Amino acid sequence: MHQPSDSGAAAAPGGRRGTHRHPFQRRRVLRCAGAALAAAALLAVLLVLVRAGWAPLARLDLGWTAGLHRYAVRHPVWTASVQTLADLGAPWVLRTLLGAVALWQWALGARVLAAWTAAQALAAWLAAGAGRELIGRVGPRFADPVAAGPDGTFPSGPALTSAVACGALLALVWPRADRAVRAVAGTAAAVTVLGAGWSGVALGTHWPSDVLAAWLAAVALPAGVTLAVELWLPGRLGRDVRLLRRRTRPRVQRVLAPPLPLPLPESAPERDPGRP
């Protein structure tokens, strides 16, 4: 007798399926939980070292910022270009970009994915504000500063926002891209994240450890948001990704499709020379 195949979800009484989680989703939950816990633990260790004034970390911070500040003072053109780079990657620019992407996803019906994208920007903003108010680490101070720094620098707000935004956008592009597009998108994201962190240190507004703390937080926050969504609405993120792929594929195909060849003109029928 033919037995029905088990797709991973056990049937519950009354003909309803149980809540057994798909193995792929379970692996995703475990990965997110592990990444969030590991990054949060490293961030806590870094905060303890900063608070304790650990000598090797203090020497690293002072050496990098002092050397880059001397170079910035002697080369104003280079300093202006770094300041322009910092302005282009300002937190409000990246938050606006994520907000626009979330609205686009919402309009296409991917509501959970839109909430996930918006939550990334909100989590980065709240984490930067909490660090500024609760930790209140004083940034570098120079007699001749080349840029104005914030009151609290741990973690670096620009570095945190750029890493979270680029990570979210890369996660949205990755499933639908081929190898070449993935390489370009990954390189652009890496350059943006490194540039945001470098500009804060080069302008003397953040310590290198502030940037490192921002990158650790940029791993913990998205992993925590994804974990919360997967536990609350299991499978909905993947479903919204597939929905977005189906609704955008026809437009992409219309743009990338080669133009249809024009029909050849029909030749006129040859006349019989024997006829008048």
C-alpha positions as CSV (number, residue, x, y, z in Angstrom):
1,M,0.0,0.0,0.0
2,H,1.3,3.4,-0.9
3,Q,2.4,5.5,2.1
4,P,2.2,9.3,2.0
5,S,5.6,11.0,2.0
6,D,6.6,13.0,5.1
7,S,7.8,16.5,4.2
8,G,9.1,17.3,7.6
9,A,5.9,18.5,9.3
10,A,4.0,16.0,11.3
11,A,0.3,15.8,10.9
12,A,-1.6,17.0,14.0
13,P,-5.0,15.7,15.1
14,G,-7.9,17.0,13.0
15,G,-6.0,17.0,9.8
16,R,-3.9,20.1,10.7
17,R,-0.1,20.1,10.4
18,G,2.1,20.5,13.4
19,T,4.6,23.2,14.1
20,H,7.7,21.1,13.4
21,R,10.3,23.5,12.0
22,H,11.9,22.8,8.6
23,P,15.5,21.7,9.0
24,F,16.8,24.6,6.9
25,Q,15.0,27.1,9.1
26,R,16.3,25.4,12.2
27,R,19.9,25.7,10.9
28,R,19.2,29.4,10.2
29,V,18.0,29.9,13.7
30,L,21.1,28.2,15.1
31,R,23.4,30.2,12.9
32,C,21.7,33.5,13.9
33,A,21.8,32.7,17.6
34,G,25.4,31.7,17.4
35,A,26.5,34.8,15.5
36,A,24.5,37.1,17.8
37,L,25.9,35.5,21.0
38,A,29.5,35.4,19.7
39,A,29.5,39.0,18.5
40,A,27.8,40.2,21.7
41,A,30.3,38.4,23.9
42,L,33.3,39.9,22.0
43,L,31.7,43.3,22.2
44,A,31.3,43.0,25.9
45,V,35.0,41.9,26.3
46,L,36.0,44.9,24.2
47,L,34.0,47.3,26.4
48,V,35.6,45.9,29.5
49,L,39.0,46.4,28.0
50,V,38.2,50.0,27.1
51,R,36.8,50.7,30.5
52,A,39.8,49.2,32.2
53,G,42.2,51.2,30.1
54,W,44.0,48.1,28.8
55,A,47.5,49.3,27.9
56,P,48.0,47.6,24.5
57,L,44.5,48.7,23.3
58,A,45.2,52.3,24.5
59,R,48.5,52.4,22.7
60,L,46.9,51.2,19.5
61,D,44.2,53.8,19.7
62,L,46.5,56.7,20.5
63,G,49.1,55.6,17.9
64,W,46.7,55.3,15.0
65,T,44.8,58.5,15.8
66,A,47.8,60.7,16.5
67,G,49.6,59.5,13.3
68,L,46.6,60.1,11.1
69,H,45.9,63.4,12.6
70,R,49.4,64.7,11.9
71,Y,49.0,63.6,8.3
72,A,45.5,65.2,8.0
73,V,46.9,68.5,9.3
74,R,49.7,68.6,6.8
75,H,47.5,67.5,3.8
76,P,44.3,69.6,3.8
77,V,43.2,68.3,0.3
78,W,43.4,64.7,1.5
79,T,41.5,65.7,4.6
80,A,38.8,67.4,2.5
81,S,38.4,64.3,0.4
82,V,38.0,62.1,3.5
83,Q,35.4,64.5,4.9
84,T,33.5,64.3,1.6
85,L,33.6,60.5,1.8
86,A,32.2,60.7,5.4
87,D,29.4,63.0,4.3
88,L,28.4,60.7,1.5
89,G,28.2,57.8,3.9
90,A,26.5,59.7,6.7
91,P,24.1,57.7,8.9
92,W,21.0,59.6,7.8
93,V,21.8,58.8,4.1
94,L,22.0,55.1,4.7
95,R,18.9,55.1,7.0
96,T,17.0,56.9,4.3
97,L,18.1,54.3,1.8
98,L,17.0,51.4,4.0
99,G,13.7,53.2,4.6
100,A,13.1,53.6,0.8
101,V,13.9,49.9,0.3
102,A,11.5,48.9,3.1
103,L,8.7,51.0,1.5
104,W,9.3,49.3,-1.9
105,Q,9.1,45.9,-0.3
106,W,5.9,46.8,1.5
107,A,4.4,48.0,-1.7
108,L,5.1,44.7,-3.4
109,G,3.5,42.8,-0.6
110,A,6.6,41.5,1.3
111,R,5.5,42.9,4.6
112,V,7.6,40.8,6.9
113,L,10.7,41.5,4.8
114,A,10.0,45.2,4.8
115,A,9.7,45.2,8.6
116,W,13.0,43.2,8.8
117,T,14.7,45.9,6.6
118,A,13.3,48.8,8.6
119,A,14.3,47.1,11.9
120,Q,17.9,47.0,10.8
121,A,18.0,50.8,10.5
122,L,16.1,51.2,13.8
123,A,18.4,48.8,15.6
124,A,21.5,50.6,14.4
125,W,20.1,54.0,15.4
126,L,19.1,52.8,18.9
127,A,22.4,51.0,19.5
128,A,24.4,54.1,18.5
129,G,22.3,56.3,20.7
130,A,22.4,53.9,23.7
131,G,26.2,53.7,23.5
132,R,26.5,57.5,23.3
133,E,24.3,58.0,26.3
134,L,25.1,55.0,28.5
135,I,28.8,54.5,27.8
136,G,29.7,58.1,27.0
137,R,33.3,57.4,25.9
138,V,35.2,60.6,25.1
139,G,36.7,60.6,21.6
140,P,40.1,61.9,20.5
141,R,40.8,65.5,21.4
142,F,43.4,67.6,19.6
143,A,44.5,71.3,19.9
144,D,43.9,71.7,16.1
145,P,41.1,69.3,15.2
146,V,40.2,68.8,11.5
147,A,36.6,67.7,12.2
148,A,34.1,67.9,14.9
149,G,33.4,64.6,16.8
150,P,30.4,63.4,18.8
151,D,30.1,63.5,22.5
152,G,30.1,59.7,22.8
153,T,32.0,57.5,20.4
154,F,31.5,53.9,21.5
155,P,30.5,52.4,19.2
156,S,31.0,54.5,16.1
157,G,27.6,55.5,14.7
158,P,28.7,56.0,11.1
159,A,30.6,52.7,11.0
160,L,27.7,50.8,12.7
161,T,25.1,52.3,10.3
162,S,27.2,51.6,7.2
163,A,27.9,48.0,8.2
164,V,24.3,47.3,9.0
165,A,22.9,49.0,5.9
166,C,25.4,47.3,3.5
167,G,24.8,43.9,5.2
168,A,21.0,44.2,4.8
169,L,21.2,45.4,1.2
170,L,23.7,42.6,0.3
171,A,21.5,40.0,1.9
172,L,18.6,41.2,-0.2
173,V,20.7,41.2,-3.5
174,W,22.6,37.9,-2.9
175,P,19.9,35.3,-3.5
176,R,18.8,36.8,-6.9
177,A,22.3,37.7,-8.3
178,D,24.7,35.7,-10.4
179,R,28.4,35.3,-9.6
180,A,29.5,38.5,-11.3
181,V,26.8,40.6,-9.6
182,R,27.7,39.1,-6.2
183,A,31.3,39.9,-6.7
184,V,30.5,43.6,-7.5
185,A,28.0,43.9,-4.7
186,G,30.3,42.3,-2.2
187,T,33.2,44.5,-3.2
188,A,31.1,47.7,-3.1
189,A,29.7,46.8,0.4
190,A,33.2,46.0,1.7
191,V,34.7,49.3,0.4
192,T,31.8,51.3,1.8
193,V,32.1,49.7,5.3
194,L,35.9,50.0,5.4
195,G,35.6,53.6,4.1
196,A,33.1,54.6,6.8
197,G,35.3,53.2,9.6
198,W,38.5,54.6,8.1
199,S,37.1,58.1,7.7
200,G,36.2,58.3,11.4
201,V,39.7,57.4,12.5
202,A,41.4,59.5,9.8
203,L,39.4,62.6,10.8
204,G,40.1,62.1,14.5
205,T,36.5,61.7,15.5
206,H,36.7,58.1,16.6
207,W,39.2,55.7,18.1
208,P,40.0,52.5,16.2
209,S,38.4,50.4,19.0
210,D,35.1,52.4,18.4
211,V,35.1,51.2,14.9
212,L,35.8,47.6,15.9
213,A,32.9,47.8,18.4
214,A,30.7,49.1,15.6
215,W,31.5,46.1,13.4
216,L,30.9,43.7,16.2
217,A,27.5,45.3,16.9
218,A,26.8,45.2,13.2
219,V,27.0,41.4,13.4
220,A,25.0,41.0,16.6
221,L,22.1,43.3,15.7
222,P,21.1,41.9,12.3
223,A,21.6,38.3,13.6
224,G,19.4,39.2,16.6
225,V,16.7,40.8,14.4
226,T,16.7,37.8,12.0
227,L,16.5,35.4,15.0
228,A,13.5,37.2,16.4
229,V,11.6,37.2,13.1
230,E,12.4,33.5,12.5
231,L,11.1,32.6,16.0
232,W,8.0,34.8,15.8
233,L,7.1,34.1,12.2
234,P,8.9,31.0,11.1
235,G,9.5,30.8,7.4
236,R,8.0,34.2,6.5
237,L,11.3,35.8,5.6
238,G,12.0,33.1,3.0
239,R,8.5,33.3,1.7
240,D,8.7,37.1,1.2
241,V,12.1,36.7,-0.5
242,R,10.5,34.3,-3.0
243,L,7.5,36.6,-3.4
244,L,9.8,39.5,-4.2
245,R,11.7,37.4,-6.7
246,R,8.5,36.4,-8.5
247,R,7.2,39.9,-8.7
248,T,10.4,41.6,-9.8
249,R,11.6,38.9,-12.3
250,P,9.3,39.9,-15.2
251,R,10.5,43.5,-14.9
252,V,14.1,42.5,-14.9
253,Q,13.6,40.2,-17.8
254,R,12.0,42.9,-19.8
255,V,14.9,45.2,-19.2
256,L,17.6,42.6,-19.9
257,A,15.9,40.9,-22.8
258,P,17.5,41.6,-26.2
259,P,15.3,43.5,-28.7
260,L,13.3,41.4,-31.1
261,P,14.6,41.3,-34.6
262,L,12.7,43.4,-37.1
263,P,10.8,41.4,-39.7
264,L,12.4,41.4,-43.2
265,P,10.3,43.1,-45.8
266,E,8.5,40.8,-48.2
267,S,9.9,40.9,-51.7
268,A,7.5,41.8,-54.4
269,P,6.4,38.8,-56.6
270,E,8.3,38.5,-59.8
271,R,6.3,39.3,-63.0
272,D,6.1,36.8,-65.9
273,P,7.9,38.5,-68.8
274,G,5.5,36.8,-71.2
275,R,2.5,38.6,-69.8
276,P,1.7,42.2,-70.7
